[in-house]
Amino acid sequence: MPRRKSSLKTVQIKKPVMRHVVKTTKSRTSIFKKEIIQYFDSNGFLSWSSKEKKYIILGTNSPKNGLVPCPECKLGELMVIRNKATRKRFMGCSNYYSGCKASSPLLQRARMRATKMPCEVCKWPMIIFRYTRNQKWTKQCGNFNCESRKTKPSK
């Protein structure tokens, strides 16, 4: 009897390609956690904004351009606001419509930048300003009634 040659075929098994599967790692989850904590607010609801490509909180008192938490109501944030009718700048609380009346006028003719650094005395944001290019930038508190803005008597 003639011997038959056995032909063995090797079969390769392809591993299934996993697509659209989230691989959680410590670094990715920690970045995600930091992003959520950054936008966390007790009043709001977390939502993904496809336009801004980040998470935002809906229904919140904290505005995008808020500087520091309001020292009077502790709910809103102080921010620079421009009056639509008179075009004048002032600093006010974002919680104005819920009853907070914290506001202060700002310099109108000067070049001005508001910082997120609070004043040591009253916790309002510090502003830097100058009137001309030749003048140096000056820093002062944004609160018009702050004790740090009072002029010291010369001796």
Secondary structure, DSSP 8 states (H G I E B T S, - for coil): -------------------S-----HHHHHHHHHHHHHT--TT-EEEEETTTTEEEEES-S--TT--EE-TTTSSSEEEEEE-TTT--EEEEETTGGGT---EEE--SSSEEEEEEEE-TTT--EEEEEESSTTS--EEEES-TT-GGGS-----
